[in-house]
């Protein structure tokens, strides 16, 4: 369970959109293209969301992106 956060410490809608897009597409590149943003910008959004949530949402390697158990919650 996630701790209660102040409004400024919560992920934004944009953060959540990027997390869903990466999970749906299984790829940062394809998720970025679907959202009309660059891959580095998407990566920064995902990293920011993970920092705010205090969990690693995705397990990354050179070829794929997998949702972690914490990311599934």
Secondary structure, DSSP 8 states (H G I E B T S, - for coil): ------GGGS--HHHHHHHHHHHHHSSHHHHHHHHTS-HHHHHHHHHHHHHHHTS--EEE-SS-EEE-HHHH-
